[in-house]
Amino acid sequence: MLKKITALFLLTIVFLTSGFGCKVQNKATAEAMKPITLVYWRVFDGQDAFDEIIKNYKALHPFINIEYRKLRFDEYETELLNALAEDRGPDIFSIHNTWTMKYQSKITPMPETTTIAYMVMQGTLKKELIPEIRTTRSLSYKEIKDNFVDVVGKDIILEDGKVYGLPLSVDTLAMFYNKDLLNNAGISETPKYWNRDFLQAVKKLTKQDPKRGLIQSGIAMGGSSNIERYSDILAALMMQNGATMIDENRRISFQAVPEFGKETNYNPGLEALRFYTDFANPTKEAYSWNNELANSLDMFISGNLAIMFGYSYHIPIIKAGAPKLNFSISKFPQIEGTPPTNINFANYWIETVSKKSKYSNEAWDFLQFMTKEEQAKIYLAKTKKPTALRSLVASQKMDDEIGVFADQVLTAKSWYRGRNATAAEDAIKEMLDTALISTSDKLLKIINTAAAKIQQTIN
Protein backbone atom coordinates (compact mmCIF):
# COMPACT_ATOMS: atom_id res chain seq x y z
CA MET A 1 0.00 0.00 0.00
CA LEU A 2 2.86 2.35 0.91
CA LYS A 3 4.54 1.65 -2.45
CA LYS A 4 1.32 2.60 -4.32
CA ILE A 5 0.99 5.89 -2.40
CA THR A 6 4.65 6.74 -3.01
CA ALA A 7 4.35 5.97 -6.71
CA LEU A 8 1.20 8.10 -7.03
CA PHE A 9 2.89 10.97 -5.19
CA LEU A 10 5.92 10.85 -7.49
CA LEU A 11 3.66 10.74 -10.57
CA THR A 12 1.79 13.83 -9.33
CA ILE A 13 5.03 15.75 -8.75
CA VAL A 14 6.22 14.91 -12.27
CA PHE A 15 2.89 16.02 -13.77
CA LEU A 16 2.81 19.32 -11.90
CA THR A 17 6.44 20.25 -12.48
CA SER A 18 6.91 19.01 -16.02
CA GLY A 19 5.97 22.37 -17.55
CA PHE A 20 3.42 23.61 -20.06
CA GLY A 21 4.92 21.70 -22.98
CA CYS A 22 4.04 18.38 -21.45
CA LYS A 23 0.37 19.35 -21.29
CA VAL A 24 0.00 19.38 -25.05
CA GLN A 25 1.61 16.07 -25.98
CA ASN A 26 -1.73 15.02 -27.46
CA LYS A 27 -1.35 15.56 -31.21
CA ALA A 28 -4.82 16.97 -31.68
CA THR A 29 -4.30 19.53 -28.93
CA ALA A 30 -0.85 20.45 -30.21
CA GLU A 31 -2.27 20.94 -33.71
CA ALA A 32 -5.14 23.07 -32.39
CA MET A 33 -2.66 25.33 -30.57
CA LYS A 34 -0.46 26.19 -33.53
CA PRO A 35 -0.21 30.01 -33.78
CA ILE A 36 -2.39 31.49 -36.52
CA THR A 37 -3.32 35.00 -37.66
CA LEU A 38 -6.83 36.00 -38.72
CA VAL A 39 -6.83 38.99 -41.10
CA TYR A 40 -9.89 41.20 -40.62
CA TRP A 41 -10.98 43.97 -43.05
CA ARG A 42 -13.63 46.60 -42.33
CA VAL A 43 -14.66 50.16 -43.13
CA PHE A 44 -15.44 53.15 -40.87
CA ASP A 45 -14.22 51.83 -37.48
CA GLY A 46 -10.60 52.07 -36.34
CA GLN A 47 -8.47 49.51 -34.53
CA ASP A 48 -9.35 51.01 -31.12
CA ALA A 49 -12.97 49.89 -31.51
CA PHE A 50 -11.79 46.26 -31.37
CA ASP A 51 -8.68 46.32 -29.16
CA GLU A 52 -10.48 45.26 -25.98
CA ILE A 53 -12.55 42.59 -27.73
CA ILE A 54 -9.44 41.11 -29.34
CA LYS A 55 -7.65 41.19 -25.97
CA ASN A 56 -10.54 39.31 -24.35
CA TYR A 57 -10.53 36.72 -27.12
CA LYS A 58 -6.78 36.19 -26.91
CA ALA A 59 -7.10 35.56 -23.17
CA LEU A 60 -9.07 32.45 -24.09
CA HIS A 61 -7.10 31.61 -27.24
CA PRO A 62 -3.56 33.08 -26.94
CA PHE A 63 -2.40 31.27 -30.06
CA ILE A 64 -4.83 33.26 -32.29
CA ASN A 65 -3.79 36.72 -33.47
CA ILE A 66 -6.19 39.19 -35.09
CA GLU A 67 -4.69 41.54 -37.69
CA TYR A 68 -7.14 44.39 -38.24
CA ARG A 69 -7.20 46.70 -41.25
CA LYS A 70 -9.50 49.64 -41.90
CA LEU A 71 -10.07 50.70 -45.53
CA ARG A 72 -11.75 53.77 -46.99
CA PHE A 73 -15.30 53.18 -48.17
CA ASP A 74 -14.57 54.41 -51.70
CA GLU A 75 -11.77 51.85 -52.12
CA TYR A 76 -13.12 49.01 -49.99
CA GLU A 77 -15.15 46.87 -52.36
CA THR A 78 -12.72 47.11 -55.28
CA GLU A 79 -9.77 46.22 -53.05
CA LEU A 80 -11.72 43.40 -51.40
CA LEU A 81 -12.81 41.78 -54.66
CA ASN A 82 -9.31 42.06 -56.13
CA ALA A 83 -7.73 40.59 -53.00
CA LEU A 84 -10.16 37.67 -52.90
CA ALA A 85 -9.59 36.95 -56.59
CA GLU A 86 -5.81 36.98 -56.09
CA ASP A 87 -5.89 34.79 -52.95
CA ARG A 88 -4.51 37.55 -50.73
CA GLY A 89 -7.81 38.53 -49.17
CA PRO A 90 -8.82 38.63 -45.51
CA ASP A 91 -10.20 35.78 -43.44
CA ILE A 92 -12.96 38.00 -42.05
CA PHE A 93 -14.52 40.97 -43.83
CA SER A 94 -17.56 43.25 -43.68
CA ILE A 95 -20.32 43.51 -46.26
CA HIS A 96 -23.32 45.81 -46.40
CA ASN A 97 -26.59 44.13 -45.49
CA THR A 98 -27.73 44.51 -49.12
CA TRP A 99 -24.67 42.64 -50.45
CA THR A 100 -25.27 39.22 -48.85
CA MET A 101 -26.44 37.37 -51.96
CA LYS A 102 -23.94 39.19 -54.12
CA TYR A 103 -21.11 37.77 -51.97
CA GLN A 104 -22.74 34.41 -51.23
CA SER A 105 -20.31 32.47 -53.43
CA LYS A 106 -17.35 34.11 -51.69
CA ILE A 107 -18.48 33.30 -48.14
CA THR A 108 -18.08 30.25 -45.93
CA PRO A 109 -21.44 29.91 -44.12
CA MET A 110 -21.47 29.53 -40.37
CA PRO A 111 -20.73 25.87 -39.48
CA GLU A 112 -22.96 23.86 -37.16
CA THR A 113 -20.13 23.64 -34.65
CA THR A 114 -16.68 25.11 -34.06
CA THR A 115 -13.82 23.17 -32.48
CA ILE A 116 -11.08 25.20 -30.86
CA ALA A 117 -8.54 25.04 -28.01
CA TYR A 118 -9.25 27.05 -24.84
CA MET A 119 -6.91 27.89 -21.99
CA VAL A 120 -8.65 26.64 -18.83
CA MET A 121 -7.58 27.17 -15.22
CA GLN A 122 -7.29 23.81 -13.49
CA GLY A 123 -5.72 22.29 -10.41
CA THR A 124 -6.25 22.32 -6.66
CA LEU A 125 -2.76 22.31 -5.16
CA LYS A 126 -1.35 24.37 -7.99
CA LYS A 127 -3.48 26.47 -10.35
CA GLU A 128 -2.43 26.15 -13.98
CA LEU A 129 -3.71 27.16 -17.39
CA ILE A 130 -4.32 23.92 -19.25
CA PRO A 131 -5.20 23.71 -22.98
CA GLU A 132 -8.54 22.04 -23.60
CA ILE A 133 -10.19 21.35 -26.95
CA ARG A 134 -13.89 22.19 -27.01
CA THR A 135 -16.54 21.72 -29.66
CA THR A 136 -19.24 24.37 -29.40
CA ARG A 137 -22.59 24.42 -31.16
CA SER A 138 -23.08 27.50 -33.33
CA LEU A 139 -26.09 29.79 -33.08
CA SER A 140 -29.30 28.13 -34.18
CA TYR A 141 -31.91 29.72 -36.43
CA LYS A 142 -34.15 30.24 -33.39
CA GLU A 143 -31.34 31.85 -31.38
CA ILE A 144 -30.63 34.27 -34.22
CA LYS A 145 -34.32 35.18 -34.40
CA ASP A 146 -34.53 35.55 -30.62
CA ASN A 147 -31.21 37.34 -30.02
CA PHE A 148 -31.09 39.78 -32.95
CA VAL A 149 -33.66 42.31 -34.16
CA ASP A 150 -35.99 40.96 -36.85
CA VAL A 151 -34.37 42.51 -39.91
CA VAL A 152 -31.11 40.63 -39.24
CA GLY A 153 -32.43 37.11 -39.73
CA LYS A 154 -33.98 38.05 -43.07
CA ASP A 155 -30.66 39.45 -44.33
CA ILE A 156 -28.15 36.86 -43.06
CA ILE A 157 -30.11 33.62 -43.53
CA LEU A 158 -30.44 32.91 -47.24
CA GLU A 159 -32.68 30.54 -49.17
CA ASP A 160 -30.42 27.55 -48.48
CA GLY A 161 -31.08 28.00 -44.76
CA LYS A 162 -27.45 28.82 -43.99
CA VAL A 163 -26.14 31.79 -42.02
CA TYR A 164 -23.79 34.06 -43.98
CA GLY A 165 -22.80 36.64 -41.40
CA LEU A 166 -23.47 38.34 -38.07
CA PRO A 167 -23.85 42.07 -37.34
CA LEU A 168 -22.42 44.21 -34.56
CA SER A 169 -25.01 46.98 -34.94
CA VAL A 170 -28.08 48.05 -36.92
CA ASP A 171 -28.59 51.69 -37.85
CA THR A 172 -31.97 53.25 -38.69
CA LEU A 173 -33.11 56.28 -40.65
CA ALA A 174 -34.16 59.18 -38.39
CA MET A 175 -35.08 62.86 -38.59
CA PHE A 176 -32.38 65.48 -37.94
CA TYR A 177 -33.71 68.98 -37.35
CA ASN A 178 -32.32 72.45 -36.79
CA LYS A 179 -33.90 73.62 -33.52
CA ASP A 180 -33.21 77.30 -34.17
CA LEU A 181 -35.02 77.23 -37.52
CA LEU A 182 -38.00 75.41 -36.00
CA ASN A 183 -38.06 77.82 -33.03
CA ASN A 184 -38.06 80.83 -35.36
CA ALA A 185 -40.93 79.33 -37.34
CA GLY A 186 -42.95 78.76 -34.16
CA ILE A 187 -42.79 74.96 -34.46
CA SER A 188 -42.44 73.44 -30.99
CA GLU A 189 -41.94 69.83 -32.07
CA THR A 190 -41.29 67.85 -35.22
CA PRO A 191 -44.30 66.21 -36.93
CA LYS A 192 -44.73 62.51 -36.16
CA TYR A 193 -46.77 61.70 -39.27
CA TRP A 194 -46.76 62.39 -43.01
CA ASN A 195 -49.89 64.49 -42.79
CA ARG A 196 -51.18 68.03 -43.25
CA ASP A 197 -49.29 69.21 -40.16
CA PHE A 198 -46.08 67.90 -41.72
CA LEU A 199 -46.68 69.73 -44.98
CA GLN A 200 -47.53 72.95 -43.17
CA ALA A 201 -44.36 72.73 -41.09
CA VAL A 202 -42.24 72.27 -44.23
CA LYS A 203 -43.99 75.25 -45.83
CA LYS A 204 -43.19 77.45 -42.82
CA LEU A 205 -39.57 76.34 -42.85
CA THR A 206 -39.00 76.98 -46.57
CA LYS A 207 -37.94 80.43 -47.75
CA GLN A 208 -37.65 81.62 -51.34
CA ASP A 209 -36.15 84.73 -52.90
CA PRO A 210 -37.56 86.02 -56.23
CA LYS A 211 -34.06 86.19 -57.72
CA ARG A 212 -32.11 83.50 -55.86
CA GLY A 213 -34.84 80.92 -55.53
CA LEU A 214 -34.71 78.65 -52.47
CA ILE A 215 -32.56 80.25 -49.77
CA GLN A 216 -33.74 78.03 -46.92
CA SER A 217 -35.14 74.55 -47.38
CA GLY A 218 -37.73 73.07 -45.08
CA ILE A 219 -36.79 69.49 -45.84
CA ALA A 220 -34.45 67.53 -48.10
CA MET A 221 -36.88 65.41 -50.11
CA GLY A 222 -37.89 65.06 -53.71
CA GLY A 223 -34.53 64.77 -55.44
CA SER A 224 -31.81 62.18 -55.80
CA SER A 225 -28.06 62.70 -55.93
CA ASN A 226 -27.92 65.81 -53.70
CA ILE A 227 -29.94 64.14 -50.92
CA GLU A 228 -28.25 61.82 -48.43
CA ARG A 229 -29.66 58.28 -48.78
CA TYR A 230 -32.53 59.36 -51.03
CA SER A 231 -33.24 55.77 -52.07
CA ASP A 232 -33.65 54.71 -48.43
CA ILE A 233 -36.09 57.55 -47.76
CA LEU A 234 -38.19 56.60 -50.79
CA ALA A 235 -38.09 52.88 -49.94
CA ALA A 236 -39.22 53.61 -46.38
CA LEU A 237 -42.14 55.65 -47.73
CA MET A 238 -43.11 52.86 -50.12
CA MET A 239 -43.02 50.20 -47.40
CA GLN A 240 -44.96 52.38 -44.96
CA ASN A 241 -47.57 52.89 -47.68
CA GLY A 242 -48.00 49.13 -48.11
CA ALA A 243 -45.69 48.36 -51.03
CA THR A 244 -43.99 44.99 -51.25
CA MET A 245 -40.55 45.87 -52.57
CA ILE A 246 -39.79 42.29 -53.57
CA ASP A 247 -42.29 39.43 -53.25
CA GLU A 248 -41.79 35.78 -52.28
CA ASN A 249 -41.08 34.92 -55.92
CA ARG A 250 -38.33 37.57 -55.98
CA ARG A 251 -40.26 39.87 -58.28
CA ILE A 252 -39.85 43.63 -58.04
CA SER A 253 -42.99 45.71 -58.51
CA PHE A 254 -43.24 48.28 -55.66
CA GLN A 255 -46.92 47.33 -55.46
CA ALA A 256 -49.11 45.78 -52.77
CA VAL A 257 -49.53 42.03 -52.85
CA PRO A 258 -53.31 41.50 -53.27
CA GLU A 259 -55.16 39.19 -50.92
CA PHE A 260 -55.91 35.73 -52.30
CA GLY A 261 -58.50 35.98 -55.02
CA LYS A 262 -58.64 39.76 -54.89
CA GLU A 263 -57.16 42.44 -57.07
CA THR A 264 -56.44 46.05 -56.17
CA ASN A 265 -56.07 49.16 -58.29
CA TYR A 266 -54.20 51.02 -55.58
CA ASN A 267 -50.48 51.28 -56.24
CA PRO A 268 -48.70 52.17 -52.96
CA GLY A 269 -45.28 52.49 -54.60
CA LEU A 270 -46.60 54.91 -57.18
CA GLU A 271 -48.36 57.05 -54.54
CA ALA A 272 -45.19 57.14 -52.43
CA LEU A 273 -43.19 58.25 -55.47
CA ARG A 274 -45.73 60.97 -56.17
CA PHE A 275 -45.64 62.18 -52.55
CA TYR A 276 -41.83 62.18 -52.45
CA THR A 277 -41.32 64.09 -55.71
CA ASP A 278 -43.87 66.76 -54.76
CA PHE A 279 -41.20 68.28 -52.50
CA ALA A 280 -39.10 69.05 -55.59
CA ASN A 281 -42.01 70.20 -57.74
CA PRO A 282 -42.24 74.05 -57.91
CA THR A 283 -45.98 73.85 -58.66
CA LYS A 284 -46.76 72.01 -55.41
CA GLU A 285 -47.40 73.44 -51.96
CA ALA A 286 -44.74 71.10 -50.51
CA TYR A 287 -41.96 72.52 -52.75
CA SER A 288 -38.75 72.86 -50.75
CA TRP A 289 -35.97 71.26 -52.81
CA ASN A 290 -34.33 71.25 -56.25
CA ASN A 291 -31.30 69.75 -57.92
CA GLU A 292 -29.38 73.03 -57.86
CA LEU A 293 -29.02 72.99 -54.08
CA ALA A 294 -25.94 71.69 -52.31
CA ASN A 295 -25.83 68.22 -50.78
CA SER A 296 -28.39 67.89 -47.97
CA LEU A 297 -25.74 67.14 -45.35
CA ASP A 298 -23.74 70.22 -46.34
CA MET A 299 -26.93 72.29 -46.35
CA PHE A 300 -27.81 71.10 -42.86
CA ILE A 301 -24.33 71.82 -41.53
CA SER A 302 -24.44 75.33 -43.02
CA GLY A 303 -27.75 76.03 -41.24
CA ASN A 304 -29.82 76.44 -44.42
CA LEU A 305 -31.79 73.20 -44.12
CA ALA A 306 -34.37 72.66 -41.38
CA ILE A 307 -34.94 68.90 -41.67
CA MET A 308 -32.87 66.09 -43.15
CA PHE A 309 -33.04 62.34 -42.80
CA GLY A 310 -29.92 60.44 -41.82
CA TYR A 311 -28.28 57.77 -39.72
CA SER A 312 -26.33 57.77 -36.47
CA TYR A 313 -23.08 57.89 -38.43
CA HIS A 314 -24.04 61.41 -39.55
CA ILE A 315 -23.85 62.73 -35.98
CA PRO A 316 -20.03 63.05 -35.73
CA ILE A 317 -19.90 64.52 -39.25
CA ILE A 318 -22.39 67.24 -38.31
CA LYS A 319 -20.66 67.97 -35.01
CA ALA A 320 -17.29 68.25 -36.70
CA GLY A 321 -18.64 70.50 -39.46
CA ALA A 322 -20.72 72.75 -37.22
CA PRO A 323 -19.76 72.42 -33.53
CA LYS A 324 -22.23 75.12 -32.45
CA LEU A 325 -25.20 73.99 -34.55
CA ASN A 326 -28.31 73.65 -32.37
CA PHE A 327 -29.76 70.43 -33.73
CA SER A 328 -31.58 67.40 -32.41
CA ILE A 329 -32.94 64.09 -33.68
CA SER A 330 -36.43 62.60 -33.63
CA LYS A 331 -38.07 59.47 -34.98
CA PHE A 332 -38.66 58.91 -38.68
CA PRO A 333 -42.25 59.99 -39.54
CA GLN A 334 -44.93 57.36 -40.00
CA ILE A 335 -48.27 57.14 -41.80
CA GLU A 336 -51.07 58.03 -39.41
CA GLY A 337 -53.56 55.24 -38.93
CA THR A 338 -55.54 53.08 -36.53
CA PRO A 339 -53.98 51.00 -35.19
CA PRO A 340 -50.64 52.78 -35.72
CA THR A 341 -48.03 50.75 -37.58
CA ASN A 342 -44.37 51.68 -37.36
CA ILE A 343 -42.07 50.82 -40.25
CA ASN A 344 -38.51 52.10 -40.16
CA PHE A 345 -35.53 51.57 -42.45
CA ALA A 346 -32.39 49.59 -41.58
CA ASN A 347 -28.88 50.22 -42.87
CA TYR A 348 -26.00 48.19 -41.45
CA TRP A 349 -22.95 46.00 -42.05
CA ILE A 350 -22.45 42.27 -41.58
CA GLU A 351 -19.25 40.50 -40.52
CA THR A 352 -18.55 37.34 -42.49
CA VAL A 353 -15.87 34.74 -43.33
CA SER A 354 -14.12 34.29 -46.65
CA LYS A 355 -14.53 30.99 -48.48
CA LYS A 356 -10.79 31.10 -49.15
CA SER A 357 -9.82 31.37 -45.49
CA LYS A 358 -7.69 28.51 -44.17
CA TYR A 359 -9.03 29.22 -40.71
CA SER A 360 -12.80 29.46 -41.21
CA ASN A 361 -13.40 27.42 -38.03
CA GLU A 362 -11.46 29.93 -35.90
CA ALA A 363 -12.85 32.91 -37.83
CA TRP A 364 -16.46 31.89 -37.14
CA ASP A 365 -15.61 31.23 -33.52
CA PHE A 366 -14.27 34.79 -33.22
CA LEU A 367 -17.33 36.30 -34.95
CA GLN A 368 -19.72 34.51 -32.61
CA PHE A 369 -17.63 35.60 -29.61
CA MET A 370 -17.51 39.20 -30.83
CA THR A 371 -21.26 39.55 -31.47
CA LYS A 372 -22.37 38.23 -28.08
CA GLU A 373 -23.85 40.79 -25.70
CA GLU A 374 -20.82 41.20 -23.42
CA GLN A 375 -18.42 41.94 -26.28
CA ALA A 376 -20.92 43.80 -28.48
CA LYS A 377 -21.49 46.27 -25.60
CA ILE A 378 -17.79 47.16 -25.74
CA TYR A 379 -17.94 47.85 -29.47
CA LEU A 380 -21.17 49.86 -29.23
CA ALA A 381 -19.80 51.98 -26.38
CA LYS A 382 -16.66 52.76 -28.38
CA THR A 383 -18.44 53.59 -31.64
CA LYS A 384 -21.73 55.08 -30.35
CA LYS A 385 -23.81 52.93 -32.68
CA PRO A 386 -27.28 51.41 -32.18
CA THR A 387 -27.46 47.75 -31.25
CA ALA A 388 -28.34 44.71 -33.34
CA LEU A 389 -29.17 42.71 -30.19
CA ARG A 390 -32.67 42.79 -28.75
CA SER A 391 -31.32 42.55 -25.20
CA LEU A 392 -29.57 45.92 -25.47
CA VAL A 393 -32.41 47.94 -27.02
CA ALA A 394 -34.01 48.97 -23.72
CA SER A 395 -30.78 50.38 -22.27
CA GLN A 396 -29.76 52.13 -25.50
CA LYS A 397 -33.16 53.81 -25.84
CA MET A 398 -32.19 55.95 -22.86
CA ASP A 399 -29.04 57.24 -24.56
CA ASP A 400 -29.29 60.95 -25.38
CA GLU A 401 -27.43 60.60 -28.67
CA ILE A 402 -28.40 57.27 -30.22
CA GLY A 403 -31.60 56.51 -28.31
CA VAL A 404 -33.82 57.45 -31.25
CA PHE A 405 -32.00 55.08 -33.62
CA ALA A 406 -32.05 52.23 -31.11
CA ASP A 407 -35.74 52.80 -30.43
CA GLN A 408 -36.47 52.09 -34.11
CA VAL A 409 -34.43 48.90 -34.66
CA LEU A 410 -37.25 46.56 -33.61
CA THR A 411 -39.45 47.85 -36.44
CA ALA A 412 -36.69 48.35 -39.01
CA LYS A 413 -36.88 46.67 -42.41
CA SER A 414 -34.70 46.34 -45.47
CA TRP A 415 -35.08 44.87 -48.93
CA TYR A 416 -32.98 42.80 -51.28
CA ARG A 417 -31.80 44.83 -54.30
CA GLY A 418 -30.28 42.07 -56.36
CA ARG A 419 -26.70 41.06 -56.91
CA ASN A 420 -25.75 44.59 -57.92
CA ALA A 421 -26.99 47.08 -55.31
CA THR A 422 -25.23 49.89 -57.18
CA ALA A 423 -27.23 49.19 -60.35
CA ALA A 424 -30.43 49.18 -58.29
CA GLU A 425 -29.46 52.54 -56.80
CA ASP A 426 -28.84 53.91 -60.30
CA ALA A 427 -32.27 52.68 -61.42
CA ILE A 428 -33.95 54.47 -58.52
CA LYS A 429 -32.00 57.65 -59.26
CA GLU A 430 -33.04 57.52 -62.91
CA MET A 431 -36.64 56.93 -61.85
CA LEU A 432 -36.63 60.02 -59.63
CA ASP A 433 -34.85 62.24 -62.13
CA THR A 434 -37.25 61.22 -64.90
CA ALA A 435 -40.31 61.63 -62.68
CA LEU A 436 -39.32 65.20 -61.84
CA ILE A 437 -39.40 66.27 -65.50
CA SER A 438 -42.45 64.24 -66.51
CA THR A 439 -46.18 64.71 -66.18
CA SER A 440 -48.14 62.83 -63.53
CA ASP A 441 -49.70 60.45 -66.05
CA LYS A 442 -46.22 59.12 -66.95
CA LEU A 443 -45.30 58.06 -63.39
CA LEU A 444 -46.69 54.53 -63.67
CA LYS A 445 -44.56 53.79 -66.72
CA ILE A 446 -41.51 55.34 -65.02
CA ILE A 447 -41.87 53.26 -61.86
CA ASN A 448 -42.45 50.07 -63.87
CA THR A 449 -39.31 50.76 -65.92
CA ALA A 450 -37.27 51.14 -62.72
CA ALA A 451 -38.72 47.90 -61.32
CA ALA A 452 -37.80 46.07 -64.53
CA LYS A 453 -34.20 47.33 -64.38
CA ILE A 454 -33.81 46.23 -60.77
CA GLN A 455 -35.38 42.89 -61.70
CA GLN A 456 -32.48 42.31 -64.07
CA THR A 457 -30.07 42.40 -61.11
CA ILE A 458 -32.30 39.88 -59.29
CA ASN A 459 -32.36 37.49 -62.23
N, C-alpha and C positions, 0 to 999 in steps of 0.2 A: 504493500500500500504506500509506504514511504517513497519507494522508487517511482511509483506512478505520479505522486504529488511533485516530486523533484523534477521529473521529466516535463510535466505540464508547466511548472514554474519557469524552467529554462526556455521552453518553447515560447512562452508569453514574452519573456525578456527579449528574445531574438526578434519576435514580431514587432514589438514596440520600438525597438532601437535600430531596426534595419534600414530606416529611412524611407522617404517618399517613393523612391524608385521601385522598391520591392512591392509596393501596393498595386502597381500596374503591370505585373508580370502577365496577367491575362491578355492574350493577343487582341481580343475584341476591345477591351478597355484601352489598351495602348494605342490601337488604331483610332479610336474615338477621340483620343486626347492629342492627336497630332495638331500642331498650331496651324490655323488657317486664317485668312483675311477675307471678310465680306466687303465688297465694294458697293457703296450706296450712293445713288445719284438722286438729287431732288432740285426743285426750284424754290425761290422765295426765302426759305428759312436757312439761317446760318448754322455753323457747327455748334454754337453755344446752346441751341435749342435741344440738342441731343446728347450733350456731354454727360449729363447726370444719368440719363437712361442707359447710355452705353456703359458707363461705370457700374451701374447696378447689374447689368447683364454680365459683364466680365467678372463680377464677384462670384457669380454662379458658374461661369464658363470661362476661366482665365486663358484658355487656349484659343479663344475666338477673338479676333481683332475686327473692328469695324472702321473702315476707311471711308469717310464721308466727303462728298463733293457737291458743292452748290453751283448750279449753272444759271446763266441768265435765261429768262423765259424765251426771248427772241432767238436764242441759239439752241435751246434745250432739245426740241424734238428732232431737229436735223442731226445734231451731234449724237443723240441716243440711237437713232435708226442706223446711222453710219457705223457707230461702235458695235452695235449688235450684229450687223452684217459682216463686219470684219473680225468678229470673235474677240473684241477687246472691250466689250460692254460690261456694265455693272452686274452684280448678282441681284441687287435690289434696286428698283427704280420706281418713280412716281408717274402716274398717268392721270389725266383729268377724268372725271367720272363719265364723260361722254365718249371716252376713247376705248372703253373696255373691249368691245367686240373688234375694234380695229386692231388691237394688240393681242387678241386672243391666241393667235398662232405663235406668238413670241413669249408667252407666259407659261410657266409651270403652275398648274392649279394647286391649291392647298391640298396636301396629302391627308389621308385619314388619320395618320399618326406621325409623330416625329420621334426619333430615337437619338438621344444626345447624352453626353457625359456631364454630370453635375459634381461639384465639390461639396461634400456633405460632412458636417462635423459629427464625429463619432468618438466613442471611447468613454470609459468611466474613470480609470486611474489617470489616464493621460488623454486629453482632448486633441484630436487630430482631424485635419481635413482629408477625407478619403474620397477618391473618385468613384462614382457610382453611375452606371449606365441606366437611364430610364427611358421607357417608351410612353409617350403621352398622347392621349387622344386629342385630335384637333377639334376646333369648334364645330358643332353640329349646325345643321340648317336652323333648327329651333333656337339654339343659343344665339345665332346671328340675328334672327328675327326678334328675340327677346332682349338682347343686349344693346343692339344698335337701333337708331331711329329708322323708321320704315323705308325711307328712300334708299338706304344703303343696300338692303337685301336685293332690291330690284335691279340695282346697278352692278353688284359684284357676283351675283349668282346667275349664270347664263343658262341657256336652254338645255345644256347637257347636265345641269344640276351641280356643276362644280363651282367652287369658289375661286375667283381670280384676283382677289386683292382684299385689303382691309384699310379703312380710313382712320386718320387721327382726329379729324374734325370735319364738320359740315357747315358751310357758310350759307346764309340766306339773304335774299334781296330785301332791303329795308329803305325807309324814307329818310333822307338827310334834309334838314331844313335850316335856313338862316333865320335865327330868332329875331334879329333886329329888323329884317324886312317884314316878317310877320307881325311884329309889334307895331311897326309904323303903319301897317295896313289895317290895324285893329283886329287881327286874327289871333285869338287867345290860344287856340290849339289846332293841330293839323287835322284835316278831315280823315275819318276812319273808313269812309266808303266812297266808291266811284259814283257819286250822286250829284244833285244840283248844288249842294253846299260845296262840294269839291270844285266844280266848275266856277262857281262864284268866287271862291278863294283864289283860284288861278287868275281869274280876270282882274281881281284887285291887285294882285302881285305883279302883273305884267304892265310895263310902261313902254309906250311908243313915242317916237319923235317924228314929225312930218318929213323931215329930211333924212334923219339917220335910221329910221325904222325902229326895230326893237332895241331899247337901251337897257331894259331890265326884263328878264324872263321869269314868268311865274313858275314854270316847270319845264324840265327837259324831257319832252315827249313828242312824238310825231315823226322824227327823222331817223337817220340810220348812223352813218359813220361818225358824226360829231356828238353822239350820245353814248355814254358809257353803258355797255351791256344792253343795247337796244333790243337785241333778239331775245334776251331773257325777260325783259319787261313785257314784250309782246306775247311771248309764250305764256307767261303768268296770266296775262289778261285772257288769253284764249282758254286756258284751262279753268280759270275761275268762271268763265262764261259757259262752260260745259263742253268744250271741244275735246275730242280724243285726238291727241297729237299723232299717235301711232296705235293702231288697233291690234288685236291678238294675232291677226294674220300678217302683221308687220306692213300694213298699208298706211300711207300718209294721206290724210285728207283735211285735217283741221276741222272736221265736222263732228257733230254728236253721233254716237252710235244709237240708232233707233231701237226701241224695245222690240222684242220678238213679235213679228207679224205686223208691226206698225212702221209707218214712214213719217218723216217730219220735213217740213219745208224750211224750218228755222236753221240757219247756218251760224253757229256760235263763233267760229273762227273768222268768218266774214264780218260779223258785227263787231268783233274785237278789233279787227284791222281798221274798220271804219272809225271806231271810237278813238283809236290810237292816232291815226293820221289827221284827225280833226285838229289836233293841237299844232299842226304845222300847215294848216289851211287858212290863209288870210281871210277867207270869206266866212269863217266860222267864229262863233263867240268864244270858243276855247283857244283861239290862236295865241300862241306864246313862244313859238320856235320856228326857225328856218335853217337851211343848210349853209347860210353865210355866217352863222354864229360860231364862236370858238367851241372847242370841246367842252362838254358839260362839266367835267371835273375842273377844268381851268376856269370856267365861268363861275362855278360855285366858290372856288378859292378866291377869285377876284372880288366876290361880293355882289355880282350882277345876276345871280341865279338864286331864286328863293327855295326851290325844291328840286332835288335830284334823287335818283334811286341808285343805290350802290351796296357794296358788301363791307364786311368788317375790315377787309384789307385796305379800304379807302381811308379809314380813320387816320393812320399815321401819315399818309400822303397829304391829307388836308391839313393836319396839324403842322406838318413841316412847311407847307406852302403858305399857310396863313395862321401863325401862332395865336393871333388875337381874335380870330373869327369867332363870333358868338353863334355857334351852331349846336344842334342837337339831333337826335335820331328817334324816329317812331316807327311803328309797325307798317308794313306794306299794306296799302288799302285793299279792301275786300268789296265784293258785291253784296249790297244790302239785301237781306232776305230773311224768311222765317221758315225753319230755324236757320240761324246763321251758319254758314259753312266757310271755314278758313282754308284757303289754298295758297301756299307760299312757294317760292322757287329756290331750289338747292343748287349750289355751285361748290364743288370740292374736288380734292385730289385723293387718289387711292394708291396705297403702297403695294407693290407686287414683286414677284420673283421671276427672273429671266429663265427661259427654257434652256439657255446655254450655260447656266450656272452649274459648276461642279459641286456646289454646296447647297443645293435647293432645300435639303432637309434642315440644315442649320439656319438658312435664310428664313424659312417659314417659321421656325421656332422663334427667331428673333422678332419677326413681325407680330406673332401672336403675343409675345411678351410685351412688346412696345405698345400695343393697342389695348391692353388691359387697363382697367380703371386707375390703378395706382401709378402706372407709368404715364398714361395719357394725361393725367392731371398735371404732371411735371411739364410736359410739352405745352399744354394749353395755358398754363400759368406763364411760361416763358414767351409765348407767341401772342397771347391775348386773342385767341380764336375760339369760336363757339364749338361745343362738343359734338361728337358723333355718337356718344354713349347716352342712352336713356337715363342711366343712374346719375349723371352729372347735370342734367337739364335744370332741375329744381334749384341747385346751388348757383349755377351760372345765371339764371334769370334775375338774380339779385344784384348782379354786377352792373355798375353804373355805365360802363362803356360797351360791353358786348351782350348785356342782358336782353335787349330787343332781338338780336339775331338768334340767341339761344332759345328764346321763347317761341320762335317760329319753326325750329327744326322738326318738331313732331308732326307738323302739317306740311312740310316741304316736299315738293315733287320735282322730278326731272323728266326728261324724255330722250329716247335713243334717236340720234340724228344720222345714223348710218356709219359706214366705215370711213367716211371722210367728213368730219365735223366742220372743217373749214369750208368745204363745198356747200354744205347745208347753210352755213352762216352767209355765204355769198348769195345763195338763192333767196334768203330772207331779206338781205340788203336790197337786192334787185327788185324784189316784190314791193318793198316800201318805197323805193325811189320811183318806181313806175306808177304806183298808186297815187303818189303825190302830184303827178303831172297828168293824171287821167281823170275822166269823169266817173261819177259814182256807179254808172251802169257797167263799167268795165272791171270793177273790183273782183267779181266772181271769177272771171277768166284769169285775172292776174294771180289770185290766190291759188287757183287750180294749177296754173303753170308752175308756181313755186313748189307746190306739193309734188308735182310730177318730177321736178329736178331733184328734190330731196329723195324721192323714191328710187331714183337711179343709184344713189349711194347706198341705199338699203339692199337693193338687188345685187 
